[in-house]
Amino acid sequence: MSRWRKKARFVVEWNEASLDVAVNQARMDWQHARHLVEISEPDGGLDDVIYYLHVTEKRYMYLLAQAKRERNRQQA
């Protein structure tokens, strides 16, 4: 048996309200991370703060794209 099998895909069903809540929460997390970058000291764990900023930004952008795809799918 091969170790390299296909990974299982999960389909997540979003309703409009839960997706909007997730997008808004991701936006607030991203804004919080930007604020942390502004107030952090250069020698006090700035690498961790920058990593957190990148992670929250990517999550926010992913959820925005997901919301756009979902709205286009519902309109079609």
N, CA, C and O of each residue as an XYZ file, in Angstrom:
304
protein
N       0.843     -1.177      0.000
C       0.000      0.000      0.000
C       0.888      1.240      0.000
O       1.888      1.304      0.715
N       0.518      2.191     -0.787
C       1.301      3.405     -0.927
C       1.058      4.357      0.232
O      -0.064      4.499      0.717
N       2.118      4.996      0.662
C       1.987      6.002      1.718
C       1.408      7.287      1.170
O       0.855      8.085      1.928
N       1.520      7.505     -0.116
C       1.154      8.777     -0.732
C      -0.260      8.713     -1.303
O      -0.455      8.667     -2.517
N      -1.211      8.712     -0.430
C      -2.602      8.721     -0.868
C      -3.102     10.147     -0.990
O      -2.513     11.081     -0.445
N      -4.197     10.295     -1.716
C      -4.808     11.608     -1.824
C      -5.401     11.995     -0.474
O      -5.950     11.162      0.246
N      -5.280     13.245     -0.159
C      -5.852     13.741      1.080
C      -7.351     13.914      0.900
O      -7.830     14.246     -0.184
N      -8.065     13.688      1.960
C      -9.515     13.858      1.921
C      -9.847     15.337      1.822
O      -9.202     16.168      2.461
N     -10.847     15.663      1.027
C     -11.289     17.044      0.895
C     -12.539     17.231      1.734
O     -13.427     16.379      1.760
N     -12.587     18.342      2.405
C     -13.737     18.675      3.216
C     -14.480     19.830      2.567
O     -13.874     20.826      2.172
N     -15.760     19.696      2.462
C     -16.591     20.759      1.918
C     -17.289     21.431      3.087
O     -17.995     20.787      3.863
N     -17.085     22.718      3.199
C     -17.686     23.477      4.288
C     -18.831     24.288      3.717
O     -18.650     25.065      2.779
N     -19.983     24.106      4.275
C     -21.145     24.871      3.844
C     -21.254     26.124      4.698
O     -21.307     26.044      5.925
N     -21.288     27.276      4.048
C     -21.417     28.552      4.735
C     -22.817     29.080      4.494
O     -23.342     28.982      3.385
N     -23.410     29.630      5.511
C     -24.587     30.431      5.245
C     -24.141     31.888      5.293
O     -23.067     32.196      5.810
N     -24.945     32.760      4.769
C     -24.523     34.152      4.590
C     -24.180     34.826      5.918
O     -23.216     35.587      5.993
N     -24.952     34.557      6.953
C     -24.730     35.220      8.245
C     -23.420     34.763      8.883
O     -22.659     35.590      9.384
N     -23.150     33.462      8.872
C     -21.927     32.975      9.520
C     -20.679     33.417      8.756
O     -19.642     33.680      9.365
N     -20.771     33.498      7.444
C     -19.628     33.955      6.664
C     -19.357     35.429      6.928
O     -18.199     35.833      7.039
N     -20.407     36.235      7.030
C     -20.224     37.653      7.348
C     -19.600     37.842      8.726
O     -18.746     38.709      8.911
N     -20.023     37.035      9.688
C     -19.452     37.109     11.036
C     -17.976     36.726     11.005
O     -17.152     37.374     11.650
N     -17.640     35.677     10.258
C     -16.243     35.234     10.167
C     -15.374     36.292      9.494
O     -14.241     36.520      9.916
N     -15.898     36.944      8.443
C     -15.139     37.991      7.759
C     -14.917     39.178      8.688
O     -13.813     39.720      8.746
N     -15.939     39.581      9.406
C     -15.798     40.713     10.329
C     -14.828     40.404     11.463
O     -14.047     41.269     11.859
N     -14.867     39.186     11.989
C     -13.937     38.802     13.054
C     -12.504     38.769     12.526
O     -11.580     39.199     13.216
N     -12.315     38.262     11.313
C     -10.978     38.226     10.716
C     -10.460     39.639     10.473
O      -9.273     39.906     10.663
N     -11.338     40.542     10.056
C     -10.932     41.937      9.849
C     -10.491     42.571     11.156
O      -9.483     43.277     11.193
N     -11.240     42.326     12.240
C     -10.864     42.890     13.544
C      -9.550     42.291     14.042
O      -8.733     43.002     14.627
N      -9.336     40.984     13.816
C      -8.071     40.356     14.200
C      -6.906     40.969     13.433
O      -5.842     41.206     14.006
N      -7.099     41.228     12.142
C      -6.056     41.818     11.310
C      -5.748     43.239     11.776
O      -4.581     43.625     11.849
N      -6.774     44.017     12.089
C      -6.550     45.368     12.594
C      -5.823     45.341     13.933
O      -4.973     46.190     14.200
N      -6.158     44.367     14.774
C      -5.470     44.234     16.060
C      -3.993     43.899     15.847
O      -3.126     44.434     16.537
N      -3.714     43.018     14.897
C      -2.327     42.656     14.608
C      -1.547     43.863     14.078
O      -0.387     44.057     14.441
N      -2.179     44.676     13.219
C      -1.517     45.892     12.729
C      -1.208     46.837     13.880
O      -0.150     47.466     13.901
N      -2.118     46.939     14.831
C      -1.890     47.793     15.998
C      -0.725     47.251     16.835
O       0.101     48.022     17.324
N      -0.662     45.939     16.997
C       0.442     45.337     17.755
C       1.789     45.633     17.103
O       2.775     45.862     17.803
N       1.842     45.630     15.776
C       3.091     45.944     15.078
C       3.498     47.379     15.369
O       4.678     47.666     15.571
N       2.524     48.278     15.392
C       2.828     49.691     15.625
C       3.359     49.953     17.034
O       4.216     50.816     17.221
N       2.855     49.212     18.029
C       3.246     49.503     19.410
C       4.365     48.612     19.926
O       4.858     48.840     21.031
N       4.783     47.606     19.166
C       5.788     46.676     19.681
C       7.191     47.270     19.583
O       7.479     48.100     18.721
N       8.031     46.830     20.469
C       9.428     47.251     20.528
C      10.252     46.408     19.558
O       9.951     45.232     19.357
N      11.286     46.993     18.953
C      12.105     46.237     17.994
C      12.781     45.006     18.585
O      12.994     44.024     17.873
N      13.124     45.036     19.871
C      13.817     43.894     20.464
C      12.889     43.022     21.308
O      13.360     42.093     21.964
N      11.618     43.290     21.310
C      10.700     42.557     22.173
C       9.749     41.625     21.453
O       8.536     41.751     21.618
N      10.247     40.703     20.668
C       9.397     39.716     20.005
C       8.692     40.245     18.773
O       7.557     39.859     18.497
N       9.332     41.105     18.046
C       8.740     41.676     16.844
C       8.509     40.608     15.770
O       7.571     40.718     14.980
N       9.351     39.588     15.740
C       9.184     38.515     14.753
C       7.845     37.813     14.928
O       7.158     37.527     13.948
N       7.472     37.536     16.174
C       6.195     36.877     16.443
C       5.023     37.755     16.037
O       4.025     37.259     15.513
N       5.136     39.042     16.273
C       4.061     39.975     15.921
C       3.916     40.070     14.405
O       2.798     40.120     13.892
N       5.021     40.093     13.694
C       4.968     40.155     12.231
C       4.372     38.866     11.672
O       3.593     38.905     10.719
N       4.733     37.726     12.255
C       4.150     36.458     11.833
C       2.638     36.471     12.056
O       1.881     36.045     11.185
N       2.198     36.954     13.212
C       0.771     37.045     13.525
C       0.063     37.973     12.528
O      -1.060     37.692     12.110
N       0.713     39.066     12.152
C       0.147     39.982     11.173
C      -0.068     39.282      9.831
O      -1.129     39.421      9.222
N       0.926     38.537      9.373
C       0.817     37.840      8.095
C      -0.275     36.770      8.136
O      -1.031     36.615      7.177
N      -0.355     36.046      9.224
C      -1.363     34.992      9.349
C      -2.767     35.583      9.343
O      -3.650     35.074      8.652
N      -2.980     36.642     10.100
C      -4.318     37.234     10.156
C      -4.692     37.883      8.832
O      -5.854     37.841      8.427
N      -3.713     38.486      8.151
C      -4.000     39.092      6.857
C      -4.394     38.035      5.832
O      -5.344     38.229      5.073
N      -3.676     36.926      5.806
C      -3.999     35.855      4.864
C      -5.371     35.266      5.156
O      -6.119     34.959      4.228
N      -5.711     35.104      6.426
C      -7.025     34.572      6.784
C      -8.124     35.528      6.344
O      -9.146     35.098      5.810
N      -7.921     36.814      6.564
C      -8.898     37.819      6.167
C      -9.085     37.822      4.655
O     -10.217     37.865      4.173
N      -7.998     37.778      3.907
C      -8.085     37.779      2.450
C      -8.770     36.507      1.934
O      -9.540     36.557      0.975
N      -8.486     35.377      2.574
C      -9.131     34.127      2.175
C     -10.639     34.204      2.407
O     -11.424     33.816      1.541
N     -11.038     34.699      3.565
C     -12.466     34.770      3.859
C     -13.178     35.786      2.970
O     -14.333     35.573      2.603
N     -12.515     36.881      2.618
C     -13.119     37.829      1.675
C     -13.344     37.166      0.311
O     -14.401     37.332     -0.298
N     -12.361     36.429     -0.155
C     -12.499     35.735     -1.434
C     -13.598     34.672     -1.352
O     -14.362     34.494     -2.300
N     -13.676     33.980     -0.242
C     -14.713     32.966     -0.048
C     -16.097     33.607     -0.067
O     -17.026     33.067     -0.668
N     -16.234     34.754      0.590
C     -17.513     35.459      0.613
C     -17.900     35.916     -0.793
O     -19.070     35.846     -1.170
N     -16.927     36.381     -1.562
C     -17.199     36.813     -2.933
C     -17.642     35.630     -3.788
O     -18.606     35.738     -4.546
N     -16.942     34.501     -3.669
C     -17.335     33.303     -4.420
C     -18.730     32.844     -4.029
O     -19.523     32.466     -4.891
N     -19.035     32.874     -2.746
C     -20.340     32.445     -2.253
C     -21.450     33.349     -2.774
O     -22.508     32.861     -3.173
N     -21.226     34.642     -2.775
C     -22.244     35.579     -3.282
C     -22.448     35.413     -4.784
O     -23.579     35.479     -5.265
N     -21.359     35.196     -5.534
C     -21.482     34.971     -6.969
C     -22.220     33.669     -7.259
O     -22.997     33.582     -8.210
N     -21.971     32.660     -6.430
C     -22.653     31.367     -6.609
C     -24.143     31.514     -6.320
O     -24.962     30.922     -7.022
N     -24.509     32.283     -5.310
C     -25.912     32.458     -4.971
C     -26.647     33.293     -6.013
O     -27.838     33.087     -6.249
N     -25.945     34.230     -6.634
C     -26.590     35.088     -7.640
C     -26.780     34.352     -8.965
O     -27.656     34.711     -9.752
N     -25.977     33.340     -9.212
C     -26.057     32.619    -10.494
C     -27.238     31.671    -10.553
O     -27.439     30.996    -11.562
